[in-house]
Amino acid sequence: MIEKRKYPRQKVELAATLSEEGTGEAVEGRVQDLSIGGMFFLCHSKLPFGTKVKISVDFGPSLGTQQLPAVVRWTTPQGVGLQFGLLGARETHAIAQTLQKKKA
């Protein structure tokens, strides 16, 4: 399989809640992998390609919970692949710090 991602993903284990824009319907799950460009969210929800969502991710006590805008890019029976929308400085910092910790 050819890797098309601009940013490589790293394995993580983070609690998260995904909310569909428009309906506000929330789904609890876990972030399985993460990059500055997106993530895989483990859940039992079957959101269609292109669905806009907000994902609330708990990055731990020092970085807090961040709200990340995203769009569904692919689905599996285990969860959804998300591509991030426009991120602010706090959100980008939380992701970067989490990825740095995983490299160390």
N, CA, C and O atoms as CSV, one atom per row, in Angstrom:
chain,resi,resn,atom,element,x,y,z
A,1,MET,N,N,0.830,-1.172,0.000
A,1,MET,CA,C,0.000,0.000,0.000
A,1,MET,C,C,0.885,1.250,0.000
A,1,MET,O,O,1.860,1.315,0.750
A,2,ILE,N,N,0.561,2.226,-0.819
A,2,ILE,CA,C,1.321,3.468,-0.910
A,2,ILE,C,C,0.787,4.447,0.125
A,2,ILE,O,O,-0.414,4.715,0.181
A,3,GLU,N,N,1.687,4.978,0.943
A,3,GLU,CA,C,1.329,5.953,1.969
A,3,GLU,C,C,1.141,7.316,1.310
A,3,GLU,O,O,2.064,7.832,0.678
A,4,LYS,N,N,-0.052,7.905,1.455
A,4,LYS,CA,C,-0.351,9.192,0.843
A,4,LYS,C,C,-0.387,10.335,1.847
A,4,LYS,O,O,-0.588,11.488,1.466
A,5,ARG,N,N,-0.197,10.030,3.111
A,5,ARG,CA,C,-0.264,11.072,4.143
A,5,ARG,C,C,0.944,11.993,4.068
A,5,ARG,O,O,2.069,11.554,3.827
A,6,LYS,N,N,0.687,13.275,4.280
A,6,LYS,CA,C,1.751,14.267,4.300
A,6,LYS,C,C,2.550,14.161,5.598
A,6,LYS,O,O,3.763,14.368,5.603
A,7,TYR,N,N,1.861,13.834,6.709
A,7,TYR,CA,C,2.489,13.724,8.023
A,7,TYR,C,C,2.308,12.306,8.540
A,7,TYR,O,O,1.178,11.820,8.585
A,8,PRO,N,N,3.387,11.621,8.933
A,8,PRO,CA,C,3.264,10.250,9.452
A,8,PRO,C,C,2.516,10.235,10.787
A,8,PRO,O,O,2.653,11.150,11.599
A,9,ARG,N,N,1.737,9.199,10.994
A,9,ARG,CA,C,0.986,9.059,12.240
A,9,ARG,C,C,1.763,8.223,13.242
A,9,ARG,O,O,2.538,7.335,12.884
A,10,GLN,N,N,1.527,8.541,14.523
A,10,GLN,CA,C,2.152,7.794,15.619
A,10,GLN,C,C,1.060,7.200,16.486
A,10,GLN,O,O,0.000,7.797,16.673
A,11,LYS,N,N,1.335,6.014,17.012
A,11,LYS,CA,C,0.389,5.349,17.909
A,11,LYS,C,C,0.254,6.153,19.194
A,11,LYS,O,O,1.249,6.583,19.778
A,12,VAL,N,N,-0.985,6.351,19.627
A,12,VAL,CA,C,-1.286,7.034,20.892
A,12,VAL,C,C,-2.491,6.350,21.522
A,12,VAL,O,O,-3.124,5.496,20.901
A,13,GLU,N,N,-2.798,6.719,22.729
A,13,GLU,CA,C,-3.968,6.205,23.444
A,13,GLU,C,C,-4.546,7.392,24.214
A,13,GLU,O,O,-4.099,7.701,25.319
A,14,LEU,N,N,-5.546,8.056,23.619
A,14,LEU,CA,C,-6.143,9.249,24.218
A,14,LEU,C,C,-7.661,9.136,24.233
A,14,LEU,O,O,-8.268,8.690,23.259
A,15,ALA,N,N,-8.267,9.540,25.337
A,15,ALA,CA,C,-9.728,9.571,25.424
A,15,ALA,C,C,-10.242,10.736,24.582
A,15,ALA,O,O,-9.625,11.800,24.539
A,16,ALA,N,N,-11.387,10.525,23.910
A,16,ALA,CA,C,-11.938,11.577,23.059
A,16,ALA,C,C,-13.446,11.403,22.893
A,16,ALA,O,O,-13.997,10.322,23.095
A,17,THR,N,N,-14.089,12.506,22.519
A,17,THR,CA,C,-15.514,12.511,22.197
A,17,THR,C,C,-15.696,13.216,20.873
A,17,THR,O,O,-15.224,14.339,20.692
A,18,LEU,N,N,-16.376,12.566,19.949
A,18,LEU,CA,C,-16.623,13.117,18.624
A,18,LEU,C,C,-18.056,13.613,18.552
A,18,LEU,O,O,-18.979,12.902,18.950
A,19,SER,N,N,-18.254,14.840,18.043
A,19,SER,CA,C,-19.597,15.400,17.872
A,19,SER,C,C,-19.788,15.794,16.418
A,19,SER,O,O,-18.968,16.511,15.846
A,20,GLU,N,N,-20.876,15.321,15.824
A,20,GLU,CA,C,-21.187,15.658,14.447
A,20,GLU,C,C,-21.724,17.081,14.378
A,20,GLU,O,O,-22.627,17.446,15.131
A,21,GLU,N,N,-21.167,17.887,13.468
A,21,GLU,CA,C,-21.659,19.251,13.304
A,21,GLU,C,C,-23.082,19.197,12.772
A,21,GLU,O,O,-23.406,18.359,11.929
A,22,GLY,N,N,-23.911,20.072,13.255
A,22,GLY,CA,C,-25.306,20.092,12.826
A,22,GLY,C,C,-26.201,19.373,13.810
A,22,GLY,O,O,-27.129,19.971,14.355
A,23,THR,N,N,-25.937,18.093,14.048
A,23,THR,CA,C,-26.785,17.327,14.968
A,23,THR,C,C,-26.290,17.427,16.398
A,23,THR,O,O,-27.086,17.349,17.334
A,24,GLY,N,N,-24.992,17.599,16.579
A,24,GLY,CA,C,-24.417,17.644,17.918
A,24,GLY,C,C,-24.367,16.288,18.599
A,24,GLY,O,O,-23.994,16.187,19.767
A,25,GLU,N,N,-24.743,15.247,17.869
A,25,GLU,CA,C,-24.729,13.886,18.412
A,25,GLU,C,C,-23.308,13.498,18.795
A,25,GLU,O,O,-22.399,13.583,17.970
A,26,ALA,N,N,-23.108,13.071,20.043
A,26,ALA,CA,C,-21.765,12.772,20.555
A,26,ALA,C,C,-21.513,11.274,20.652
A,26,ALA,O,O,-22.410,10.497,20.977
A,27,VAL,N,N,-20.262,10.883,20.362
A,27,VAL,CA,C,-19.830,9.491,20.426
A,27,VAL,C,C,-18.528,9.441,21.223
A,27,VAL,O,O,-17.569,10.143,20.899
A,28,GLU,N,N,-18.496,8.615,22.258
A,28,GLU,CA,C,-17.273,8.416,23.052
A,28,GLU,C,C,-16.382,7.400,22.343
A,28,GLU,O,O,-16.869,6.459,21.715
A,29,GLY,N,N,-15.072,7.603,22.452
A,29,GLY,CA,C,-14.130,6.661,21.851
A,29,GLY,C,C,-12.711,6.973,22.268
A,29,GLY,O,O,-12.477,7.639,23.276
A,30,ARG,N,N,-11.756,6.480,21.474
A,30,ARG,CA,C,-10.333,6.678,21.778
A,30,ARG,C,C,-9.593,7.024,20.490
A,30,ARG,O,O,-9.935,6.543,19.409
A,31,VAL,N,N,-8.590,7.855,20.628
A,31,VAL,CA,C,-7.700,8.157,19.515
A,31,VAL,C,C,-6.637,7.061,19.487
A,31,VAL,O,O,-5.953,6.826,20.483
A,32,GLN,N,N,-6.503,6.392,18.344
A,32,GLN,CA,C,-5.542,5.289,18.210
A,32,GLN,C,C,-4.228,5.748,17.602
A,32,GLN,O,O,-3.163,5.286,18.010
A,33,ASP,N,N,-4.290,6.653,16.627
A,33,ASP,CA,C,-3.069,7.219,16.075
A,33,ASP,C,C,-3.299,8.689,15.756
A,33,ASP,O,O,-4.436,9.137,15.606
A,34,LEU,N,N,-2.189,9.436,15.655
A,34,LEU,CA,C,-2.282,10.887,15.591
A,34,LEU,C,C,-1.135,11.455,14.771
A,34,LEU,O,O,-0.016,10.944,14.819
A,35,SER,N,N,-1.416,12.510,14.023
A,35,SER,CA,C,-0.386,13.316,13.358
A,35,SER,C,C,-0.874,14.757,13.387
A,35,SER,O,O,-1.981,15.034,13.849
A,36,ILE,N,N,-0.061,15.657,12.903
A,36,ILE,CA,C,-0.462,17.052,12.861
A,36,ILE,C,C,-1.586,17.262,11.839
A,36,ILE,O,O,-2.257,18.293,11.855
A,37,GLY,N,N,-1.786,16.283,10.954
A,37,GLY,CA,C,-2.811,16.406,9.924
A,37,GLY,C,C,-4.104,15.674,10.198
A,37,GLY,O,O,-5.122,15.976,9.574
A,38,GLY,N,N,-4.097,14.701,11.129
A,38,GLY,CA,C,-5.317,13.945,11.377
A,38,GLY,C,C,-5.129,12.845,12.400
A,38,GLY,O,O,-4.108,12.780,13.085
A,39,MET,N,N,-6.142,11.968,12.495
A,39,MET,CA,C,-6.122,10.898,13.490
A,39,MET,C,C,-7.072,9.777,13.074
A,39,MET,O,O,-7.919,9.939,12.195
A,40,PHE,N,N,-6.897,8.621,13.749
A,40,PHE,CA,C,-7.876,7.543,13.644
A,40,PHE,C,C,-8.596,7.474,14.987
A,40,PHE,O,O,-7.969,7.358,16.040
A,41,PHE,N,N,-9.933,7.548,14.926
A,41,PHE,CA,C,-10.770,7.557,16.119
A,41,PHE,C,C,-11.514,6.233,16.213
A,41,PHE,O,O,-12.360,5.929,15.372
A,42,LEU,N,N,-11.196,5.438,17.247
A,42,LEU,CA,C,-11.869,4.157,17.490
A,42,LEU,C,C,-13.262,4.412,18.048
A,42,LEU,O,O,-13.406,5.012,19.113
A,43,CYS,N,N,-14.289,3.958,17.332
A,43,CYS,CA,C,-15.672,4.126,17.790
A,43,CYS,C,C,-16.572,3.202,16.970
A,43,CYS,O,O,-16.132,2.590,15.997
A,44,HIS,N,N,-17.814,3.113,17.373
A,44,HIS,CA,C,-18.769,2.264,16.657
A,44,HIS,C,C,-19.698,3.071,15.765
A,44,HIS,O,O,-20.676,2.534,15.244
A,45,SER,N,N,-19.408,4.347,15.582
A,45,SER,CA,C,-20.240,5.216,14.758
A,45,SER,C,C,-19.910,5.014,13.283
A,45,SER,O,O,-18.757,4.769,12.929
A,46,LYS,N,N,-20.900,5.115,12.444
A,46,LYS,CA,C,-20.717,4.967,11.003
A,46,LYS,C,C,-21.024,6.293,10.307
A,46,LYS,O,O,-22.058,6.441,9.655
A,47,LEU,N,N,-20.119,7.247,10.455
A,47,LEU,CA,C,-20.299,8.544,9.816
A,47,LEU,C,C,-19.842,8.474,8.359
A,47,LEU,O,O,-18.805,7.876,8.069
A,48,PRO,N,N,-20.588,9.067,7.453
A,48,PRO,CA,C,-20.202,9.011,6.040
A,48,PRO,C,C,-19.027,9.939,5.705
A,48,PRO,O,O,-18.752,10.907,6.414
A,49,PHE,N,N,-18.351,9.613,4.611
A,49,PHE,CA,C,-17.255,10.425,4.087
A,49,PHE,C,C,-17.724,11.875,3.949
A,49,PHE,O,O,-18.826,12.144,3.472
A,50,GLY,N,N,-16.864,12.797,4.375
A,50,GLY,CA,C,-17.165,14.214,4.230
A,50,GLY,C,C,-17.918,14.848,5.384
A,50,GLY,O,O,-18.140,16.059,5.386
A,51,THR,N,N,-18.316,14.043,6.375
A,51,THR,CA,C,-19.040,14.581,7.528
A,51,THR,C,C,-18.120,15.479,8.346
A,51,THR,O,O,-17.011,15.081,8.700
A,52,LYS,N,N,-18.583,16.694,8.645
A,52,LYS,CA,C,-17.811,17.611,9.476
A,52,LYS,C,C,-18.099,17.309,10.937
A,52,LYS,O,O,-19.249,17.133,11.340
A,53,VAL,N,N,-17.022,17.251,11.726
A,53,VAL,CA,C,-17.138,16.899,13.144
A,53,VAL,C,C,-16.239,17.808,13.979
A,53,VAL,O,O,-15.356,18.490,13.458
A,54,LYS,N,N,-16.485,17.799,15.271
A,54,LYS,CA,C,-15.575,18.377,16.269
A,54,LYS,C,C,-15.175,17.211,17.153
A,54,LYS,O,O,-16.026,16.429,17.577
A,55,ILE,N,N,-13.891,17.092,17.433
A,55,ILE,CA,C,-13.445,16.032,18.318
A,55,ILE,C,C,-12.762,16.663,19.524
A,55,ILE,O,O,-11.825,17.450,19.394
A,56,SER,N,N,-13.253,16.299,20.679
A,56,SER,CA,C,-12.728,16.795,21.946
A,56,SER,C,C,-11.753,15.748,22.476
A,56,SER,O,O,-12.157,14.641,22.833
A,57,VAL,N,N,-10.462,16.103,22.528
A,57,VAL,CA,C,-9.413,15.155,22.896
A,57,VAL,C,C,-8.774,15.574,24.216
A,57,VAL,O,O,-8.402,16.733,24.398
A,58,ASP,N,N,-8.653,14.617,25.131
A,58,ASP,CA,C,-7.989,14.857,26.413
A,58,ASP,C,C,-6.501,14.579,26.248
A,58,ASP,O,O,-6.083,13.423,26.174
A,59,PHE,N,N,-5.702,15.646,26.190
A,59,PHE,CA,C,-4.255,15.525,26.019
A,59,PHE,C,C,-3.514,15.419,27.342
A,59,PHE,O,O,-2.283,15.452,27.364
A,60,GLY,N,N,-4.243,15.292,28.445
A,60,GLY,CA,C,-3.609,15.142,29.752
A,60,GLY,C,C,-3.620,16.427,30.548
A,60,GLY,O,O,-4.026,17.477,30.049
A,61,PRO,N,N,-3.164,16.338,31.815
A,61,PRO,CA,C,-3.264,17.477,32.732
A,61,PRO,C,C,-2.521,18.738,32.272
A,61,PRO,O,O,-3.017,19.847,32.472
A,62,SER,N,N,-1.360,18.586,31.670
A,62,SER,CA,C,-0.585,19.777,31.300
A,62,SER,C,C,-1.081,20.444,30.020
A,62,SER,O,O,-0.892,21.648,29.846
A,63,LEU,N,N,-1.709,19.689,29.126
A,63,LEU,CA,C,-2.160,20.244,27.844
A,63,LEU,C,C,-3.670,20.425,27.764
A,63,LEU,O,O,-4.166,21.164,26.914
A,64,GLY,N,N,-4.401,19.753,28.647
A,64,GLY,CA,C,-5.853,19.920,28.724
A,64,GLY,C,C,-6.623,19.257,27.594
A,64,GLY,O,O,-6.070,18.530,26.768
A,65,THR,N,N,-7.911,19.535,27.591
A,65,THR,CA,C,-8.805,19.020,26.558
A,65,THR,C,C,-8.910,20.058,25.451
A,65,THR,O,O,-9.149,21.236,25.719
A,66,GLN,N,N,-8.732,19.624,24.212
A,66,GLN,CA,C,-8.770,20.519,23.061
A,66,GLN,C,C,-9.892,20.112,22.113
A,66,GLN,O,O,-10.149,18.925,21.908
A,67,GLN,N,N,-10.553,21.112,21.539
A,67,GLN,CA,C,-11.593,20.894,20.537
A,67,GLN,C,C,-10.963,21.032,19.153
A,67,GLN,O,O,-10.439,22.091,18.809
A,68,LEU,N,N,-11.013,19.961,18.362
A,68,LEU,CA,C,-10.372,19.954,17.055
A,68,LEU,C,C,-11.415,19.808,15.951
A,68,LEU,O,O,-12.181,18.844,15.961
A,69,PRO,N,N,-11.463,20.744,14.995
A,69,PRO,CA,C,-12.369,20.578,13.859
A,69,PRO,C,C,-11.783,19.545,12.900
A,69,PRO,O,O,-10.573,19.518,12.676
A,70,ALA,N,N,-12.637,18.701,12.339
A,70,ALA,CA,C,-12.146,17.660,11.433
A,70,ALA,C,C,-13.248,17.253,10.453
A,70,ALA,O,O,-14.408,17.639,10.592
A,71,VAL,N,N,-12.845,16.469,9.467
A,71,VAL,CA,C,-13.775,15.916,8.492
A,71,VAL,C,C,-13.453,14.430,8.321
A,71,VAL,O,O,-12.285,14.040,8.327
A,72,VAL,N,N,-14.483,13.612,8.170
A,72,VAL,CA,C,-14.311,12.168,7.978
A,72,VAL,C,C,-13.763,11.923,6.577
A,72,VAL,O,O,-14.348,12.361,5.587
A,73,ARG,N,N,-12.630,11.216,6.504
A,73,ARG,CA,C,-12.007,10.895,5.213
A,73,ARG,C,C,-12.126,9.424,4.848
A,73,ARG,O,O,-12.050,9.077,3.669
A,74,TRP,N,N,-12.312,8.549,5.839
A,74,TRP,CA,C,-12.541,7.130,5.570
A,74,TRP,C,C,-13.106,6.470,6.813
A,74,TRP,O,O,-12.980,6.988,7.923
A,75,THR,N,N,-13.735,5.314,6.609
A,75,THR,CA,C,-14.331,4.580,7.729
A,75,THR,C,C,-13.966,3.100,7.644
A,75,THR,O,O,-13.702,2.564,6.568
A,76,THR,N,N,-13.960,2.458,8.812
A,76,THR,CA,C,-13.802,1.012,8.916
A,76,THR,C,C,-14.830,0.558,9.953
A,76,THR,O,O,-15.453,1.401,10.599
A,77,PRO,N,N,-15.019,-0.735,10.128
A,77,PRO,CA,C,-15.912,-1.193,11.194
A,77,PRO,C,C,-15.431,-0.781,12.593
A,77,PRO,O,O,-16.222,-0.740,13.535
A,78,GLN,N,N,-14.127,-0.477,12.724
A,78,GLN,CA,C,-13.568,-0.119,14.030
A,78,GLN,C,C,-13.624,1.379,14.333
A,78,GLN,O,O,-13.548,1.765,15.500
A,79,GLY,N,N,-13.755,2.233,13.314
A,79,GLY,CA,C,-13.763,3.665,13.564
A,79,GLY,C,C,-13.660,4.499,12.308
A,79,GLY,O,O,-13.987,4.049,11.210
A,80,VAL,N,N,-13.191,5.748,12.494
A,80,VAL,CA,C,-13.134,6.693,11.378
A,80,VAL,C,C,-11.767,7.375,11.302
A,80,VAL,O,O,-11.149,7.677,12.323
A,81,GLY,N,N,-11.313,7.609,10.075
A,81,GLY,CA,C,-10.110,8.392,9.828
A,81,GLY,C,C,-10.518,9.840,9.651
A,81,GLY,O,O,-11.394,10.148,8.843
A,82,LEU,N,N,-9.888,10.732,10.402
A,82,LEU,CA,C,-10.248,12.145,10.386
A,82,LEU,C,C,-9.086,13.003,9.893
A,82,LEU,O,O,-7.930,12.767,10.247
A,83,GLN,N,N,-9.406,13.990,9.082
A,83,GLN,CA,C,-8.440,14.992,8.663
A,83,GLN,C,C,-8.814,16.281,9.385
A,83,GLN,O,O,-9.972,16.699,9.359
A,84,PHE,N,N,-7.826,16.913,10.033
A,84,PHE,CA,C,-8.091,18.135,10.777
A,84,PHE,C,C,-8.389,19.294,9.847
A,84,PHE,O,O,-7.875,19.379,8.732
A,85,GLY,N,N,-9.241,20.190,10.345
A,85,GLY,CA,C,-9.487,21.457,9.680
A,85,GLY,C,C,-8.465,22.470,10.189
A,85,GLY,O,O,-7.355,22.105,10.574
A,86,LEU,N,N,-8.845,23.722,10.185
A,86,LEU,CA,C,-7.965,24.791,10.637
A,86,LEU,C,C,-7.788,24.721,12.147
A,86,LEU,O,O,-8.755,24.850,12.898
A,87,LEU,N,N,-6.549,24.516,12.591
A,87,LEU,CA,C,-6.231,24.414,14.010
A,87,LEU,C,C,-5.612,25.708,14.512
A,87,LEU,O,O,-4.877,26.383,13.791
A,88,GLY,N,N,-5.920,26.041,15.758
A,88,GLY,CA,C,-5.310,27.198,16.396
A,88,GLY,C,C,-3.983,26.825,17.021
A,88,GLY,O,O,-3.556,25.672,16.954
A,89,ALA,N,N,-3.329,27.808,17.633
A,89,ALA,CA,C,-2.017,27.604,18.240
A,89,ALA,C,C,-2.068,26.605,19.393
A,89,ALA,O,O,-1.185,25.754,19.500
A,90,ARG,N,N,-3.077,26.687,20.256
A,90,ARG,CA,C,-3.178,25.767,21.400
A,90,ARG,C,C,-3.358,24.330,20.953
A,90,ARG,O,O,-2.721,23.420,21.485
A,91,GLU,N,N,-4.229,24.127,19.971
A,91,GLU,CA,C,-4.492,22.776,19.476
A,91,GLU,C,C,-3.246,22.188,18.819
A,91,GLU,O,O,-2.892,21.033,19.056
A,92,THR,N,N,-2.586,22.998,17.990
A,92,THR,CA,C,-1.368,22.554,17.312
A,92,THR,C,C,-0.274,22.225,18.331
A,92,THR,O,O,0.442,21.234,18.185
A,93,HIS,N,N,-0.152,23.059,19.353
A,93,HIS,CA,C,0.843,22.827,20.405
A,93,HIS,C,C,0.570,21.509,21.134
A,93,HIS,O,O,1.491,20.728,21.373
A,94,ALA,N,N,-0.693,21.263,21.485
A,94,ALA,CA,C,-1.051,20.019,22.190
A,94,ALA,C,C,-0.697,18.797,21.347
A,94,ALA,O,O,-0.154,17.822,21.866
A,95,ILE,N,N,-0.998,18.844,20.069
A,95,ILE,CA,C,-0.678,17.717,19.181
A,95,ILE,C,C,0.845,17.547,19.083
A,95,ILE,O,O,1.360,16.438,19.226
A,96,ALA,N,N,1.554,18.644,18.841
A,96,ALA,CA,C,3.018,18.581,18.692
A,96,ALA,C,C,3.684,18.049,19.961
A,96,ALA,O,O,4.598,17.229,19.880
A,97,GLN,N,N,3.242,18.503,21.117
A,97,GLN,CA,C,3.823,18.037,22.375
A,97,GLN,C,C,3.552,16.547,22.588
A,97,GLN,O,O,4.427,15.816,23.052
A,98,THR,N,N,2.363,16.106,22.255
A,98,THR,CA,C,2.016,14.689,22.393
A,98,THR,C,C,2.881,13.835,21.469
A,98,THR,O,O,3.352,12.770,21.867
A,99,LEU,N,N,3.089,14.295,20.249
A,99,LEU,CA,C,3.911,13.546,19.306
A,99,LEU,C,C,5.377,13.534,19.746
A,99,LEU,O,O,6.066,12.531,19.561
A,100,GLN,N,N,5.859,14.629,20.323
A,100,GLN,CA,C,7.243,14.693,20.823
A,100,GLN,C,C,7.451,13.698,21.958
A,100,GLN,O,O,8.482,13.028,22.015
A,101,LYS,N,N,6.473,13.596,22.866
A,101,LYS,CA,C,6.572,12.657,23.980
A,101,LYS,C,C,6.664,11.219,23.486
A,101,LYS,O,O,7.367,10.394,24.070
A,102,LYS,N,N,5.941,10.926,22.396
A,102,LYS,CA,C,5.929,9.562,21.850
A,102,LYS,C,C,7.262,9.218,21.206
A,102,LYS,O,O,7.663,8.054,21.206
A,103,LYS,N,N,7.960,10.217,20.653
A,103,LYS,CA,C,9.260,9.966,20.021
A,103,LYS,C,C,10.337,9.703,21.047
A,103,LYS,O,O,11.271,8.940,20.799
A,104,ALA,N,N,10.205,10.339,22.210
A,104,ALA,CA,C,11.249,10.234,23.238
A,104,ALA,C,C,11.290,8.878,23.894
A,104,ALA,O,O,12.117,8.644,24.776
